[in-house]
Amino acid sequence: MAYEGILLGMGNPLLDISAVVDEEFLKKYDIKLNNAILAEEKHLPMYEEMAAKSNVEYIAGGATQNSIKVAQWMLQIPGATGYMGCIGKDKFGEEMKKNSKAAGVNVHYLEDESTPTGTCAVCVVGGERSLIANLSAANCYKSDHLKKPENWALVEKAKYFYIAGFFLTVSPDSIQLVAEHAAAKNKVFTMNLSAPFICEFFKDAQEKALPYVDFVFGNETEARTFSKVHGWETDDIAEIALKISQWPKASGTHKRITVITQGADPVVVAEDGKVKQFPVIPLPKEKLVDTNGAGDAFVGGFLSQLVQEKAIEDCVKAGCYASNVIIQRSGCTYPEKPEFK
């Protein structure tokens, strides 16, 4: 099978500014752990404050980009994956390009002359993380870039697509173009619920994309928010996963499969009206460095097997392996080679 360019991602490329902080810092900026939000005015001074910390780290991130990099790492086939998003013409942007190319991903960034590269504050307390994204240039992605022949060629070549729900706030028309292409050509289109605020405040955009989505990823908090927003009156993850999998589809080629992670609890997979649960790899608390990128890594691992047409069980195993590796390191980073069997 030819793997070159088989998987394409689109999303918000962000440079993670990661630091261990304390409860006081969370209170000061009104931040909740295990959440992901967009920065407001009140959050802007925190980027400077974090940059001044001695333990600060800068790591190329952004949810979709993380997943694509992990899939690339798991596959170990140069150029198997591609990615599009918008960065600024600046030092952080150069850093991002260097990092992604080194990871073996074929990146086609739109470069914005007037807006700085987006950043994401990653506040770590006791290994748990909270994300506050200042999208900046990432927010400037336009579907005109996607339509350029050299970029649309990546869409034509790919057989699998992954877009985090975060991109719904930036370029829903780009998502629609790729989703419709996937449906017309019987390709596999995958998305992530990504964050409670996406399910709440970008409900219409999410609902417009959902009929095209063959695999829906998410975690338990996002799934419960999705349920609440749609008036389902259930907190039961298995039931919610099932309901999402039964949402109407735009194309009948692929059934929809819902995959919900629950931290240390089993992964819930709903397909064909049935729910299966898969245990994750246990990790002693003292080995946990931070959960930043854990969900992204799970998706990356999962997709690395999906593009090889492996069974769902193997996809979940690979997802669990990848997230287990990532939570023992700072940010979404990994050793040189995977040891996944």
N, C-alpha and C positions, 0 to 999 in steps of 0.2 A: 504494500500500500504506500502511495506517495504521501508523506507527511508534511511536506513543505507548505507552510501557510494554511494548515488545516483548521486552526483555531484563531479566531479574531475577536479581540475585545475592544470596547469603546468606553471611555469614562473620564473621570476627573483626575489627571495626574497631579499629585500633591507631594510636597516634600514634608515628611514627618519631622516635627521638632519634638523629640521625645525626652522626657525627664521624669525622674521620681519626685513627686511633690508630697505635701502632707494634707491632712483633713482641712487645715486652716486655709490653704490655698484653694481647695475646692469650694469652701464656704465663701471666700472672698469674691470668687468669680461666678458663684451660683452654678456649680457643675455637679452632675450626678455621675457616679461610677457606672460602667457598662452601658453608657449611652453614647450616641453620636448626634451632634447637632451642627448647625451652621453658626458661624461667629456673628455676634451682634456687636454694636458699639461698645458695650460694657466689657467685652472679652478682648478687645484689641490690645490693651496694655500688657496682657499676659504673655504675648509672644516674645516681647522684649525681656520680660522678667524670666521666662524660661530659658531664653538664649544666654542669659547671664549666669545660669546655674553651672556648677562645675561638672555635673553629671549629664549634661545635655548631649544628645546625639542627633545627627541629621541623617535620615534614612529615606531613600526614594520610596514613595508610597502612593496612596490613592487605592481604593478598594479593588477596582477592576484590574488595575495595573499589577497589584500584588498577586491576584489570582492567576493572571496570565504568566507572570514571572515564575510562580510556583509550578504551574503546569509545564512550562518550558524546562524548568529544572528537573522535574520528574521524568520528562520525556527524553532529555539528553540528546535531542536531535536539533542542531542549529537551525533557526528559522522556521521551526514548526508552528510558531505562534506569531501573531501580529497585534499591534495595538495603536489606537488613535485617540487623541485628546489634545487639549490646548495648553501650551506653556508660554511663559514670557521669554523675551530675548534678554536673558540676564544670567548671572552666575549660577543661581539655583537651577535654571533651565538647562544650562550646559551640564551641570552635575547630573541631572535627570537623564539626559541623552546618553552620557557616558555610562551611567549605571545600567540602563536598559539594554544598551548594545552589549555591554559586558555579560549581561544575563542571557544573551542570545535571542532577544525578542526583536522582531522587525518593526521598529517604531516609525510611524508617520505622524509626527506632531504638527499641529497648526501652531505657528509661532506668532504671538501677538506683540507688536512693537511697543505698545503703550501701557501694557498692564503687567505687573510682576507675576512670576510663577506662583501658583497657589501653594499654601502651606496648611499643615494640619497639626494642631497642638495635641500631643499625646501625653496625657497626665496619668502617671502610674502611681497607684497606692496599693501596697500589699499584693502586687502582681496583677491587680485588676486595672483596666484602663478606661479612660473617658476621652472621646475624640471631639475636638472643636475645629471645624474646617473653615479656613478663610480662602474661599475658592479663587478669588482674583482672576488670573488668566484662564483657569480651568472653566470659569463661567462664560468665557467668550467663544466657546466652540460653535461653529456654524456649519450647517449641512452643506454649504457651498464647497467646503473643504472635502467633505465625504464624496461629493459628486465629481470631483476632479478625476480624470481618467486614471491617473497613477495611483489614486487612493481607492477608487471604486474597484480597481483590479484586485485589491486585497479581499474585497467582499465577494467578488466573482469566484476567487480561488478557494476561499474558506468553505468548509462543510459544517462547521460548528461556530456559533456565536455566543459570546457572554457579555452582558452589560449589567452592571450593578444598578439598583434602583436609584442611586444618587444621581445618575445621569439624567433622570426624568426632570430634574430641576433646571437642567442646562439646555438640552437639545432634544425634546421629545420628537421633533420632526426627523432627526437623524435616526432615532430608535425605530420610528415607523417605517422609514425607507428600508432599513436592514430587516426588520420583522417581515415586511411584505415580500421582500426578496426571498427570505428563508422559506416562507410558506409556499411561494410560487415554485421554488426549485426543490421542494422536499428536503430542505436542510434543517438542522437542529438549532433552535433558538432558545437560549437560556437567560434567565434574569434572577435577581436577588431582591427580596423585600427591603434589605439594607438597613433600615432604621425605622423606629416608631413614627418619627415625624414625616417620613415619606408616605407611610400608610395613612396618616391622618390628614396632612395638608396637601399632598399631591395625589389624592385618591382618584381624581378624574383621569389624570395622565396615566396612572398605574392601571386603572381599569381599561383604558384604551389599548394598552400594550398587552395586557394579560391573555386575551384570546390567542395571541401568537406564541405564547411562551410554552415550550415543551417540557422544560424543567424549571421549577420554581424553588429557589433556595431561600433559607431564612433561619433565624434562631427563634427560641421560644417566646421571647419578649415581643419580637416583631409579629410573630404569628398571632399572639393574643391581641395585639393592637389591631391587626387586620380583622380579626373576628369581631372585636368591639365596634370598629368603624362600620362594619357591614351588618351590625345588629344580629349577629348569630347567637349571642347570649350563651356562649360556651368558652371555657378556659382550657378544655381538654385538647392537648396538642394533637393526638391521633385524629380526633374528630375534625379539628380545624384543617389539618393536612389533607384529609380526605375531601373536605368541602372545596378546598382550593384546587385539588386535582380534578374535581368534577365541574369546575367553572367552564362555561362554553368555550369551544375552540374554533379558531378561524379556519384551520385546515385539519382534515381528518387523517393525514398521513401518520403523524405520531400522536400517541396518547400523551396526556400530561402526567408527569411524575413530580410529586412534591417531596422535598428533602429538608427536614427541619432539624437543626442541631440544638442541643440543650446543654452546652458546657460539658460537665463531667458525666451527665446522664446520657442514656442511649440516643442514637440518631433515629429519627422517625421518618420512614419512607412510605408514602401513600401512592399506590398505583392499582389500576383495575379494580377499584372498590375495596381493596384490601390494604391493611397497614402492617408493616414489619418494623421491628426495632432491632438496631445493631449496637452492641456495646462499644464504647470508645476505649482507647488504651489508657489504663489508669496511670496517673502521675502523682508521686508523692509531693505534697505542698512545697517542700523545701527545694524541689527542682524547678518549680514554676518561676520564670523570670518575669514575663508579662504576657497578657492575653492579646496584645495588639497584633492584628493580622491573623488570629486563629481561625476565624470564620472564612476569611479570604483564602487562607492556605487550604482549608478543607475543600473549598470549591475548586481550587487549582489542582489538588490531588485527584479529586473526583473526575474532573474534566480530562486529566491526563490519561485516564483509563477509558473514559467514554469515547474519546476520539479513536481509540484502538478497538472499539466495539466490544469491550469486555462486559461481563455481567454486572448488574447493579451492585451486587454484593461486593465485587472487586473494586468498583468505583468508590463505594463507601469506605472500604478498608484503606484504599489509597488516600482518601480524604482524611481519615483518622490518623494515618501515619504522618501525613504532611503537617497537620495542625499540632500533633504531638511534638514534632521537631521544632516548630516555630515558637511554641509557648515556652521552650527551654532556652530561647535566645531573645535578645532585645529587638523589638520590631519584627517586621516580616523579612527575616534574613535566614539563611540556611547554609549548611556545610557545602563543600565542593560538589560532592556526589550523593545522591540518595541511596539508601540501603533497602529500598522497598522490594519485597519479593511477592 
